[in-house]
Structures are given as structure tokens and as C-alpha cells.
């Protein structure tokens, strides 16, 4: 099956652009630029999606063929839960991105945002039989919040959705084994800080693995660490993401276009 969605080239049904959607577009475009600033890019691959508020499940996704640095509010593609573009676009939708993200947006009510990366240390940890270590500062914050899904090849088969959702359950941080990292949440800031924490846990784990055996964290410490950790606080999530957007905007505000 092609990684290009045939649905992406069908004539799209035009919709008026609401102020709510416009704000969602700007926020998501800013997030793509933040990922680029952090180096969480894989040429034209990977995805961040954001649901547009409303009774129907509709979400914004990056056009397949553009680097994250080229993403703007206006060139994001609005699609429905079946993958149909709701406005004309010169760019197609990546089928793998649609399958993974539509499964989560369609089945998990709180999943307004979904992020997926192929960072080096994220892929490295995803390939480890033991998975993510809880014995570092960031891994401890995610104790009990990480799900695992086995690799089934490039994710273009809709039949994988059911198995993906079964494996995720209610856990917002996901390690796609032999593949990469994924996070979902109620907002971009919440999902971003969760994924950032997961990424940092992978960074530290891979760095420390070359130095020697990890010193274990006492089991009784995890509950407090999860409760007080950064991803648990909405205000912290909002403040962190706002700071990242300010850095991006100071360099290049064209994401708003």
C-alpha cells in the first residue's frame, strides 16, 4: 500500500474558516516550528495533529512533502475521521500519519492532540527489549504512564488501529517498539511537555547506559514524582509551550501565515 493517501487527491468539500480553527492552525504551525528548533524532525516524515473543536472529529495534519520548517497555519490540511480533506490542498496526506492519528483521535475523547517522532534516542529505546528505564529523573515522572505497541511494519493498514488502541489503553505516553515515540493529550501544551519528558528520559537513558549500571530509584518515590512532575500540571505545560513559541517567533514568525 502506498504511503500516500488516495483520499488526499479527491475533490475536497470547502468549509468556512472559523476563528476557532484559525487559532488551532496557528498553534499547531507554531508547534511544528518548535519541533524543528529542537531537532525533532525526520525530513518530511512524522506528524503532529490537532483536533479542531466541534461535534465532528476533524483534525489538522501536516501536508506530506513539506519540512516542519515550512509549515504555516494556512498550509495545514483539515481532514475528517475517514481521511478526506475538507479543503483543497496541493499536498497529499501521509497514509501512515492518518492511520495512527485517526485511530487515537477517533477513540480517545481526551486526545485532542497527537505527536509522533523518530528521534535517535527515542528509536534506540524503542528497540530495547527492556524498554524505557524508570531509573532517571524523567523516566520516574512517567512511571505507570507508558504503553507499548509492537512493530507491524509501516503503519498503513487500518486493521492495526484496533491493536494500537488496545495496547495504548489510557496511557498517554507510547513507545512504538522498533519504531519511535508517541504522545497524546487534551491540548498541544500538555502533549508537548509529555513528549518532551519522554524524549529526555530516552536521552538520559541512552547516555547513562554507556557509563555503567543505573542506580535504582526507590519504589516508594514514584507516586510523588508522578504527582509533582511537570507533565502533571496544566499551568506548567502552558508556560513551557508558550516559552518555546516565543523563541520560535523571535526567529521566524512566518508560521502564522
PAVOSE-561355 format. One record per residue: residue number from 1; residue in one letter; x, y, z of N, C-alpha, C in turn. Coordinates in nm, 3 decimals. Layout:
SITE doba drenlo   neast  nnorth     nup  caeast canorth    caup   ceast  cnorth     cup
SITE  NUM      A       X       Y       Z       X       Y       Z       X       Y       Z
...
***
This chain:
SITE doba drenlo   neast  nnorth     nup  caeast canorth    caup   ceast  cnorth     cup
SITE    1      X   0.085  -0.120   0.000   0.000   0.000   0.000   0.088   0.124   0.000
SITE    2      X   0.051   0.221  -0.080   0.128   0.345  -0.087   0.117   0.423   0.043
SITE    3      X   0.225   0.496   0.075   0.219   0.582   0.192   0.140   0.708   0.163
SITE    4      X   0.106   0.731   0.036   0.020   0.843   0.002  -0.125   0.800   0.013
SITE    5      X  -0.207   0.885   0.072  -0.349   0.856   0.083  -0.420   0.895  -0.046
SITE    6      X  -0.489   0.799  -0.109  -0.565   0.831  -0.229  -0.677   0.930  -0.197
SITE    7      X  -0.722   0.929  -0.073  -0.828   1.021  -0.034  -0.782   1.166  -0.043
SITE    8      X  -0.651   1.186  -0.031  -0.598   1.322  -0.027  -0.611   1.394  -0.159
SITE    9      X  -0.629   1.320  -0.271  -0.637   1.387  -0.401  -0.781   1.398  -0.451
SITE   10      X  -0.877   1.352  -0.373  -1.017   1.368  -0.410  -1.058   1.513  -0.395
SITE   11      X  -1.157   1.558  -0.472  -1.207   1.695  -0.454  -1.255   1.714  -0.311
SITE   12      X  -1.213   1.820  -0.248  -1.246   1.843  -0.107  -1.370   1.932  -0.096
SITE   13      X  -1.444   1.912   0.011  -1.561   1.994   0.039  -1.515   2.120   0.112
SITE   14      X  -1.545   2.235   0.054  -1.499   2.359   0.115  -1.581   2.394   0.239
SITE   15      X  -1.515   2.440   0.342  -1.580   2.482   0.465  -1.536   2.624   0.498
SITE   16      X  -1.623   2.701   0.559  -1.578   2.834   0.606  -1.476   2.818   0.717
SITE   17      X  -1.380   2.910   0.722  -1.275   2.905   0.823  -1.321   2.982   0.947
SITE   18      X  -1.345   2.909   1.057  -1.389   2.973   1.181  -1.270   3.030   1.255
SITE   19      X  -1.298   3.119   1.349  -1.192   3.175   1.432  -1.128   3.066   1.518
SITE   20      X  -1.210   2.971   1.562  -1.158   2.860   1.642  -1.057   2.778   1.563
SITE   21      X  -1.090   2.751   1.438  -0.997   2.674   1.355  -0.872   2.755   1.325
SITE   22      X  -0.890   2.884   1.301  -0.774   2.969   1.273  -0.675   2.967   1.389
SITE   23      X  -0.725   2.975   1.512  -0.638   2.971   1.630  -0.569   2.836   1.640
SITE   24      X  -0.643   2.729   1.611  -0.584   2.595   1.615  -0.473   2.582   1.512
SITE   25      X  -0.493   2.638   1.395  -0.393   2.633   1.289  -0.264   2.704   1.332
SITE   26      X  -0.278   2.822   1.389  -0.160   2.897   1.431  -0.085   2.822   1.541
SITE   27      X  -0.158   2.769   1.637  -0.093   2.697   1.747  -0.021   2.572   1.696
SITE   28      X  -0.085   2.499   1.605  -0.022   2.378   1.554   0.098   2.411   1.466
SITE   29      X   0.087   2.512   1.383   0.200   2.553   1.300   0.318   2.594   1.388
SITE   30      X   0.289   2.666   1.496   0.396   2.702   1.591   0.461   2.579   1.649
SITE   31      X   0.381   2.477   1.678   0.436   2.353   1.736   0.530   2.285   1.638
SITE   32      X   0.495   2.282   1.511   0.586   2.224   1.412   0.720   2.297   1.411
SITE   33      X   0.716   2.429   1.423   0.840   2.507   1.424   0.920   2.482   1.552
SITE   34      X   0.851   2.460   1.664   0.920   2.425   1.789   0.992   2.291   1.773
SITE   35      X   0.926   2.194   1.712   0.990   2.065   1.688   1.114   2.082   1.602
SITE   36      X   1.104   2.167   1.501   1.220   2.192   1.415   1.334   2.254   1.495
SITE   37      X   1.301   2.350   1.581   1.401   2.415   1.664   1.472   2.315   1.754
SITE   38      X   1.399   2.216   1.804   1.454   2.115   1.894   1.524   2.001   1.820
SITE   39      X   1.511   1.998   1.689   1.574   1.891   1.612   1.492   1.763   1.607
SITE   40      X   1.364   1.772   1.640   1.278   1.654   1.638   1.216   1.636   1.500
SITE   41      X   1.295   1.635   1.398   1.245   1.626   1.262   1.302   1.505   1.191
SITE   42      X   1.233   1.460   1.088   1.275   1.344   1.010   1.243   1.375   0.863
SITE   43      X   1.315   1.475   0.809   1.291   1.524   0.673   1.144   1.566   0.659
SITE   44      X   1.065   1.496   0.576   0.924   1.533   0.557   0.830   1.438   0.632
SITE   45      X   0.887   1.350   0.715   0.807   1.245   0.780   0.766   1.285   0.922
SITE   46      X   0.684   1.198   0.982   0.628   1.216   1.117   0.518   1.322   1.119
SITE   47      X   0.449   1.329   1.233   0.326   1.407   1.234   0.295   1.463   1.373
SITE   48      X   0.230   1.577   1.372   0.163   1.632   1.490   0.023   1.667   1.442
SITE   49      X  -0.079   1.621   1.511  -0.216   1.653   1.470  -0.290   1.720   1.585
SITE   50      X  -0.388   1.801   1.549  -0.468   1.872   1.647  -0.613   1.872   1.604
SITE   51      X  -0.698   1.828   1.693  -0.841   1.827   1.663  -0.896   1.969   1.670
SITE   52      X  -0.981   2.003   1.573  -1.049   2.132   1.574  -1.178   2.115   1.654
SITE   53      X  -1.202   2.196   1.757  -1.322   2.181   1.840  -1.450   2.181   1.757
SITE   54      X  -1.543   2.094   1.793  -1.669   2.083   1.722  -1.729   1.946   1.741
SITE   55      X  -1.854   1.927   1.698  -1.922   1.799   1.720  -1.865   1.684   1.638
SITE   56      X  -1.804   1.714   1.523  -1.746   1.610   1.439  -1.596   1.600   1.465
SITE   57      X  -1.542   1.479   1.445  -1.399   1.461   1.463  -1.328   1.507   1.336
SITE   58      X  -1.267   1.624   1.344  -1.188   1.679   1.235  -1.056   1.724   1.291
SITE   59      X  -0.949   1.694   1.222  -0.820   1.735   1.277  -0.726   1.784   1.167
SITE   60      X  -0.632   1.865   1.211  -0.532   1.925   1.123  -0.407   1.837   1.122
SITE   61      X  -0.348   1.822   1.003  -0.227   1.741   0.988  -0.135   1.811   0.889
SITE   62      X  -0.006   1.781   0.897   0.090   1.844   0.807   0.077   1.789   0.665
SITE   63      X   0.094   1.875   0.565   0.096   1.828   0.426   0.220   1.744   0.399
SITE   64      X   0.202   1.630   0.334   0.314   1.540   0.309   0.397   1.594   0.193
SITE   65      X   0.523   1.627   0.223   0.611   1.684   0.123   0.681   1.808   0.173
SITE   66      X   0.634   1.862   0.286   0.694   1.982   0.343   0.773   1.948   0.469
SITE   67      X   0.887   2.014   0.486   0.963   2.005   0.610   0.889   2.083   0.718
SITE   68      X   0.911   2.046   0.843   0.844   2.118   0.953   0.873   2.268   0.948
SITE   69      X   0.989   2.305   0.899   1.026   2.446   0.892   0.940   2.522   0.791
SITE   70      X   0.874   2.449   0.703   0.790   2.512   0.600   0.642   2.516   0.638
SITE   71      X   0.608   2.456   0.750   0.466   2.450   0.790   0.418   2.588   0.833
SITE   72      X   0.301   2.626   0.781   0.235   2.750   0.821   0.090   2.720   0.858
SITE   73      X   0.026   2.817   0.919  -0.114   2.799   0.958  -0.202   2.767   0.837
SITE   74      X  -0.172   2.829   0.723  -0.259   2.815   0.606  -0.236   2.686   0.528
SITE   75      X  -0.116   2.624   0.537  -0.096   2.504   0.455  -0.121   2.373   0.529
SITE   76      X  -0.159   2.380   0.657  -0.203   2.259   0.726  -0.331   2.208   0.660
SITE   77      X  -0.350   2.076   0.663  -0.465   2.014   0.596  -0.567   1.970   0.700
SITE   78      X  -0.692   2.012   0.681  -0.802   1.969   0.768  -0.865   1.845   0.707
SITE   79      X  -0.868   1.735   0.785  -0.928   1.611   0.735  -1.032   1.560   0.834
SITE   80      X  -1.123   1.476   0.783  -1.221   1.414   0.871  -1.167   1.279   0.918
SITE   81      X  -1.247   1.209   0.995  -1.201   1.085   1.057  -1.176   0.975   0.953
SITE   82      X  -1.231   0.992   0.832  -1.207   0.895   0.725  -1.087   0.933   0.640
SITE   83      X  -1.026   1.048   0.669  -0.909   1.090   0.593  -0.938   1.179   0.475
SITE   84      X  -1.064   1.224   0.461  -1.100   1.310   0.349  -1.060   1.454   0.378
SITE   85      X  -0.983   1.519   0.292  -0.953   1.661   0.310  -1.081   1.743   0.297
SITE   86      X  -1.098   1.841   0.382  -1.219   1.924   0.381  -1.197   2.057   0.310
SITE   87      X  -1.076   2.078   0.264  -1.045   2.192   0.178  -0.942   2.146   0.075
SITE   88      X  -0.937   2.216  -0.037  -0.840   2.181  -0.140  -0.697   2.203  -0.088
SITE   89      X  -0.608   2.114  -0.125  -0.466   2.127  -0.091  -0.383   2.072  -0.205
SITE   90      X  -0.273   2.138  -0.233  -0.183   2.089  -0.339  -0.099   1.973  -0.290
SITE   91      X  -0.105   1.947  -0.157  -0.023   1.842  -0.098  -0.111   1.725  -0.054
SITE   92      X  -0.057   1.602  -0.060  -0.131   1.486  -0.011  -0.115   1.469   0.140
SITE   93      X  -0.187   1.371   0.192  -0.176   1.332   0.333  -0.099   1.201   0.340
SITE   94      X  -0.008   1.190   0.434   0.068   1.067   0.454  -0.024   0.962   0.517
SITE   95      X  -0.042   0.848   0.449  -0.133   0.746   0.498  -0.095   0.694   0.635
SITE   96      X   0.035   0.677   0.660   0.080   0.628   0.791   0.041   0.725   0.901
SITE   97      X   0.054   0.852   0.874   0.014   0.953   0.972  -0.134   0.949   0.998
SITE   98      X  -0.212   0.932   0.891  -0.357   0.927   0.907  -0.401   0.807   0.990
SITE   99      X  -0.346   0.689   0.962  -0.388   0.568   1.031  -0.364   0.578   1.181
SITE  100      X  -0.243   0.616   1.221  -0.210   0.625   1.362  -0.293   0.731   1.432
SITE  101      X  -0.297   0.849   1.375  -0.360   0.962   1.442  -0.512   0.953   1.441
SITE  102      X  -0.570   0.906   1.332  -0.716   0.894   1.328  -0.765   0.790   1.428
SITE  103      X  -0.688   0.684   1.448  -0.726   0.582   1.546  -0.739   0.644   1.685
SITE  104      X  -0.642   0.725   1.722  -0.640   0.784   1.856  -0.743   0.896   1.869
SITE  105      X  -0.748   0.986   1.772  -0.846   1.094   1.776  -0.989   1.039   1.779
SITE  106      X  -1.013   0.933   1.705  -1.148   0.880   1.693  -1.196   0.801   1.812
SITE  107      X  -1.104   0.748   1.893  -1.144   0.657   2.001  -1.120   0.710   2.141
SITE  108      X  -1.029   0.805   2.156  -0.996   0.856   2.289  -1.044   1.000   2.300
SITE  109      X  -1.145   1.022   2.381  -1.209   1.153   2.389  -1.116   1.267   2.424
SITE  110      X  -1.017   1.241   2.512  -0.925   1.347   2.556  -0.812   1.371   2.457
SITE  111      X  -0.804   1.290   2.355  -0.690   1.300   2.263  -0.716   1.407   2.157
SITE  112      X  -0.704   1.531   2.198  -0.720   1.642   2.103  -0.592   1.667   2.026
SITE  113      X  -0.479   1.622   2.080  -0.350   1.639   2.013  -0.275   1.507   2.016
SITE  114      X  -0.209   1.473   1.905  -0.127   1.352   1.897   0.005   1.390   1.832
SITE  115      X   0.117   1.346   1.891   0.250   1.376   1.840   0.329   1.247   1.822
SITE  116      X   0.406   1.242   1.713   0.484   1.121   1.683   0.621   1.162   1.631
SITE  117      X   0.728   1.101   1.684   0.864   1.135   1.644   0.949   1.011   1.619
SITE  118      X   1.058   1.033   1.546   1.159   0.930   1.521   1.296   0.980   1.563
SITE  119      X   1.307   1.039   1.679   1.437   1.088   1.724   1.533   0.970   1.745
SITE  120      X   1.661   1.000   1.742   1.761   0.893   1.752   1.750   0.815   1.883
SITE  121      X   1.749   0.887   1.995   1.743   0.815   2.123   1.603   0.757   2.147
SITE  122      X   1.500   0.820   2.092   1.366   0.763   2.103   1.357   0.630   2.030
SITE  123      X   1.411   0.625   1.909   1.413   0.500   1.832   1.502   0.396   1.901
SITE  124      X   1.612   0.442   1.962   1.701   0.349   2.030   1.631   0.280   2.147
SITE  125      X   1.563   0.358   2.229   1.491   0.300   2.343   1.375   0.213   2.293
SITE  126      X   1.310   0.255   2.185   1.200   0.176   2.130   1.247   0.039   2.083
SITE  127      X   1.376   0.027   2.052   1.430  -0.101   2.009   1.485  -0.188   2.120
SITE  128      X   1.486  -0.135   2.243   1.538  -0.212   2.355   1.433  -0.309   2.409
SITE  129      X   1.474  -0.431   2.435   1.381  -0.530   2.489   1.325  -0.485   2.623
SITE  130      X   1.407  -0.419   2.703   1.364  -0.374   2.837   1.281  -0.246   2.832
SITE  131      X   1.280  -0.178   2.719   1.200  -0.057   2.706   1.257   0.060   2.784
SITE  132      X   1.170   0.149   2.827   1.211   0.271   2.896   1.247   0.243   3.041
SITE  133      X   1.361   0.298   3.082   1.401   0.285   3.222   1.326   0.388   3.307
SITE  134      X   1.286   0.348   3.425   1.223   0.443   3.517   1.326   0.503   3.612
SITE  135      X   1.451   0.459   3.598   1.553   0.497   3.696   1.634   0.620   3.654
SITE  136      X   1.564   0.721   3.603   1.624   0.853   3.591   1.514   0.956   3.617
SITE  137      X   1.551   1.080   3.633   1.458   1.186   3.676   1.334   1.192   3.587
SITE  138      X   1.354   1.182   3.457   1.243   1.195   3.363   1.163   1.067   3.349
SITE  139      X   1.233   0.954   3.347   1.162   0.827   3.341   1.074   0.805   3.462
SITE  140      X   1.118   0.853   3.578   1.039   0.838   3.701   0.908   0.916   3.692
SITE  141      X   0.908   1.032   3.625   0.785   1.112   3.609   0.680   1.039   3.527
SITE  142      X   0.724   0.943   3.444   0.633   0.872   3.355   0.597   0.734   3.407
SITE  143      X   0.636   0.704   3.529   0.609   0.571   3.586   0.459   0.541   3.579
SITE  144      X   0.423   0.428   3.518   0.284   0.387   3.508   0.206   0.458   3.399
SITE  145      X   0.272   0.541   3.320   0.201   0.619   3.218   0.244   0.584   3.076
SITE  146      X   0.327   0.479   3.062   0.383   0.446   2.931   0.326   0.314   2.879
SITE  147      X   0.277   0.318   2.755   0.226   0.198   2.688   0.325   0.156   2.579
SITE  148      X   0.313   0.031   2.535   0.399  -0.022   2.430   0.313  -0.088   2.322
SITE  149      X   0.352  -0.066   2.197   0.283  -0.130   2.084   0.386  -0.192   1.993
SITE  150      X   0.369  -0.319   1.960   0.466  -0.391   1.879   0.467  -0.342   1.734
SITE  151      X   0.583  -0.350   1.673   0.602  -0.306   1.535   0.532  -0.401   1.439
SITE  152      X   0.456  -0.345   1.345   0.386  -0.425   1.244   0.422  -0.380   1.103
SITE  153      X   0.532  -0.307   1.088   0.568  -0.253   0.958   0.520  -0.109   0.948
SITE  154      X   0.537  -0.047   0.832   0.488   0.090   0.812   0.339   0.092   0.836
SITE  155      X   0.293   0.186   0.916   0.155   0.184   0.965   0.058   0.239   0.861
SITE  156      X   0.021   0.154   0.764  -0.072   0.195   0.659  -0.196   0.106   0.656
SITE  157      X  -0.200   0.002   0.738  -0.312  -0.091   0.739  -0.414  -0.048   0.846
SITE  158      X  -0.535  -0.010   0.805  -0.637   0.032   0.902  -0.667  -0.075   1.007
SITE  159      X  -0.641  -0.200   0.976  -0.668  -0.308   1.071  -0.580  -0.298   1.195
SITE  160      X  -0.468  -0.225   1.185  -0.379  -0.211   1.301  -0.439  -0.119   1.407
SITE  161      X  -0.534  -0.036   1.370  -0.591   0.061   1.464  -0.639  -0.006   1.593
SITE  162      X  -0.715  -0.115   1.577  -0.772  -0.183   1.694  -0.663  -0.232   1.788
SITE  163      X  -0.557  -0.287   1.733  -0.448  -0.338   1.817  -0.370  -0.223   1.881
SITE  164      X  -0.352  -0.115   1.809  -0.286   0.003   1.865  -0.363   0.057   1.984
SITE  165      X  -0.493   0.072   1.968  -0.576   0.125   2.076  -0.581   0.031   2.195
SITE  166      X  -0.585  -0.097   2.169  -0.583  -0.196   2.279  -0.456  -0.182   2.360
SITE  167      X  -0.344  -0.163   2.293  -0.216  -0.153   2.363  -0.203  -0.021   2.437
SITE  168      X  -0.256   0.086   2.381  -0.247   0.218   2.445  -0.331   0.224   2.571
SITE  169      X  -0.453   0.174   2.565  -0.543   0.185   2.680  -0.563   0.331   2.716
SITE  170      X  -0.533   0.368   2.841  -0.548   0.507   2.883  -0.414   0.575   2.908
SITE  171      X  -0.306   0.514   2.860  -0.172   0.568   2.887  -0.133   0.667   2.778
SITE  172      X  -0.097   0.790   2.817  -0.074   0.896   2.718   0.064   0.899   2.654
SITE  173      X   0.160   0.827   2.711   0.293   0.818   2.652   0.307   0.679   2.592
SITE  174      X   0.349   0.672   2.466   0.350   0.544   2.396   0.486   0.523   2.330
SITE  175      X   0.540   0.404   2.350   0.661   0.365   2.278   0.620   0.264   2.171
SITE  176      X   0.637   0.303   2.047   0.609   0.215   1.935   0.736   0.132   1.914
SITE  177      X   0.733   0.008   1.955   0.854  -0.074   1.956   0.920  -0.080   1.819
SITE  178      X   1.054  -0.068   1.820   1.135  -0.072   1.698   1.094   0.038   1.600
SITE  179      X   1.034   0.146   1.652   0.977   0.247   1.565   1.006   0.388   1.616
SITE  180      X   0.941   0.429   1.725   0.961   0.565   1.774   0.872   0.596   1.892
SITE  181      X   0.851   0.726   1.916   0.775   0.772   2.032   0.643   0.836   1.988
SITE  182      X   0.546   0.833   2.079   0.416   0.895   2.053   0.359   0.944   2.186
SITE  183      X   0.286   1.055   2.179   0.217   1.106   2.298   0.085   1.166   2.254
SITE  184      X  -0.013   1.163   2.342  -0.142   1.227   2.314  -0.191   1.297   2.440
SITE  185      X  -0.275   1.398   2.420  -0.327   1.472   2.535  -0.440   1.565   2.495
SITE  186      X  -0.489   1.640   2.593  -0.604   1.726   2.574  -0.570   1.857   2.504
SITE  187      X  -0.442   1.888   2.492  -0.401   2.014   2.430  -0.259   1.998   2.376
SITE  188      X  -0.218   2.094   2.294  -0.079   2.092   2.246   0.019   2.108   2.362
SITE  189      X   0.001   2.206   2.452   0.098   2.220   2.562   0.111   2.094   2.648
SITE  190      X  -0.001   2.031   2.681   0.004   1.910   2.763   0.077   1.798   2.691
SITE  191      X   0.044   1.779   2.565   0.107   1.671   2.488   0.254   1.700   2.466
SITE  192      X   0.286   1.826   2.440   0.426   1.863   2.417   0.513   1.833   2.538
SITE  193      X   0.470   1.874   2.657   0.555   1.852   2.773   0.565   1.704   2.807
SITE  194      X   0.460   1.629   2.780   0.465   1.485   2.800   0.568   1.422   2.706
SITE  195      X   0.562   1.460   2.578   0.657   1.404   2.482   0.799   1.450   2.513
SITE  196      X   0.814   1.577   2.554   0.946   1.627   2.590   1.004   1.546   2.706
SITE  197      X   0.922   1.516   2.805   0.967   1.437   2.920   1.007   1.296   2.875
SITE  198      X   0.927   1.237   2.787   0.959   1.104   2.734   1.090   1.109   2.654
SITE  199      X   1.106   1.212   2.575   1.229   1.227   2.497   1.350   1.244   2.588
SITE  200      X   1.339   1.328   2.690   1.450   1.348   2.783   1.484   1.219   2.858
SITE  201      X   1.381   1.142   2.893   1.405   1.013   2.959   1.488   0.922   2.868
SITE  202      X   1.456   0.923   2.739   1.532   0.842   2.644   1.675   0.894   2.629
SITE  203      X   1.690   1.027   2.621   1.823   1.086   2.608   1.914   1.044   2.724
SITE  204      X   1.861   1.059   2.846   1.940   1.029   2.965   1.968   0.879   2.974
SITE  205      X   1.869   0.798   2.940   1.888   0.653   2.946   2.000   0.607   2.853
SITE  206      X   1.998   0.656   2.730   2.099   0.614   2.634   2.237   0.667   2.675
SITE  207      X   2.242   0.791   2.724   2.371   0.848   2.767   2.427   0.772   2.886
SITE  208      X   2.342   0.742   2.984   2.391   0.676   3.106   2.424   0.529   3.084
SITE  209      X   2.365   0.468   2.982   2.390   0.325   2.959   2.535   0.298   2.921
SITE  210      X   2.601   0.401   2.867   2.743   0.386   2.830   2.836   0.407   2.949
SITE  211      X   2.780   0.458   3.059   2.863   0.493   3.174   2.869   0.383   3.280
SITE  212      X   2.766   0.300   3.284   2.765   0.195   3.385   2.624   0.161   3.429
SITE  213      X   2.613   0.081   3.532   2.483   0.036   3.582   2.409   0.151   3.650
SITE  214      X   2.280   0.162   3.620   2.199   0.268   3.679   2.170   0.241   3.826
SITE  215      X   2.169   0.346   3.906   2.132   0.335   4.047   1.979   0.338   4.055
SITE  216      X   1.916   0.237   4.112   1.769   0.230   4.110   1.703   0.333   4.202
SITE  217      X   1.589   0.383   4.156   1.506   0.472   4.237   1.419   0.387   4.328
SITE  218      X   1.405   0.427   4.452   1.324   0.350   4.547   1.177   0.349   4.503
SITE  219      X   1.109   0.236   4.508   0.971   0.226   4.460   0.875   0.326   4.524
SITE  220      X   0.896   0.356   4.652   0.802   0.446   4.720   0.811   0.591   4.672
SITE  221      X   0.912   0.623   4.592   0.931   0.760   4.544   0.848   0.791   4.420
SITE  222      X   0.807   0.688   4.348   0.744   0.711   4.217   0.611   0.786   4.226
SITE  223      X   0.528   0.753   4.321   0.397   0.818   4.330   0.411   0.970   4.342
SITE  224      X   0.500   1.014   4.428   0.520   1.157   4.446   0.581   1.220   4.322
SITE  225      X   0.672   1.150   4.256   0.737   1.203   4.137   0.638   1.222   4.024
SITE  226      X   0.549   1.125   4.003   0.446   1.136   3.900   0.350   1.249   3.934
SITE  227      X   0.311   1.259   4.060   0.215   1.362   4.103   0.271   1.502   4.088
SITE  228      X   0.397   1.521   4.118   0.457   1.655   4.117   0.536   1.686   3.990
SITE  229      X   0.545   1.590   3.900   0.624   1.610   3.778   0.561   1.713   3.686
SITE  230      X   0.642   1.772   3.599   0.598   1.878   3.510   0.476   1.846   3.426
SITE  231      X   0.469   1.728   3.360   0.354   1.698   3.274   0.221   1.690   3.349
SITE  232      X   0.225   1.683   3.482   0.101   1.672   3.559   0.034   1.805   3.583
SITE  233      X   0.102   1.916   3.560   0.049   2.049   3.591   0.014   2.126   3.465
SITE  234      X  -0.114   2.161   3.447  -0.156   2.234   3.327  -0.084   2.367   3.315
SITE  235      X  -0.070   2.440   3.424  -0.004   2.570   3.419   0.141   2.555   3.371
SITE  236      X   0.209   2.452   3.421   0.346   2.428   3.378   0.352   2.397   3.229
SITE  237      X   0.260   2.312   3.182   0.255   2.278   3.040   0.235   2.403   2.954
SITE  238      X   0.140   2.486   2.994   0.111   2.609   2.919   0.231   2.702   2.917
SITE  239      X   0.295   2.719   3.032   0.409   2.810   3.041   0.528   2.761   2.958
SITE  240      X   0.553   2.631   2.962   0.664   2.575   2.885   0.642   2.596   2.736
SITE  241      X   0.523   2.560   2.689   0.498   2.571   2.545   0.499   2.717   2.501
SITE  242      X   0.444   2.806   2.580   0.444   2.949   2.546   0.587   3.001   2.533
SITE  243      X   0.676   2.956   2.620   0.815   2.998   2.614   0.881   2.949   2.485
SITE  244      X   0.853   2.826   2.446   0.908   2.773   2.322   0.857   2.850   2.200
SITE  245      X   0.729   2.886   2.202   0.673   2.961   2.090   0.736   3.100   2.081
SITE  246      X   0.763   3.162   2.195   0.828   3.293   2.192   0.966   3.284   2.126
SITE  247      X   1.039   3.178   2.154   1.170   3.159   2.092   1.158   3.144   1.941
SITE  248      X   1.059   3.066   1.899   1.037   3.044   1.756   0.995   3.175   1.687
SITE  249      X   0.904   3.246   1.751   0.852   3.369   1.690   0.961   3.475   1.677
SITE  250      X   1.053   3.480   1.772   1.162   3.576   1.765   1.252   3.548   1.646
SITE  251      X   1.263   3.422   1.607   1.349   3.385   1.493   1.275   3.397   1.360
SITE  252      X   1.151   3.351   1.357   1.078   3.348   1.230   0.928   3.335   1.258
SITE  253      X   0.854   3.444   1.249   0.710   3.440   1.277   0.624   3.395   1.159
SITE  254      X   0.687   3.344   1.053   0.611   3.310   0.933   0.514   3.193   0.952
SITE  255      X   0.526   3.122   1.062   0.432   3.013   1.087   0.289   3.063   1.097
SITE  256      X   0.270   3.191   1.126   0.137   3.249   1.138   0.067   3.271   1.003
SITE  257      X   0.144   3.267   0.896   0.088   3.298   0.763  -0.018   3.199   0.720
***
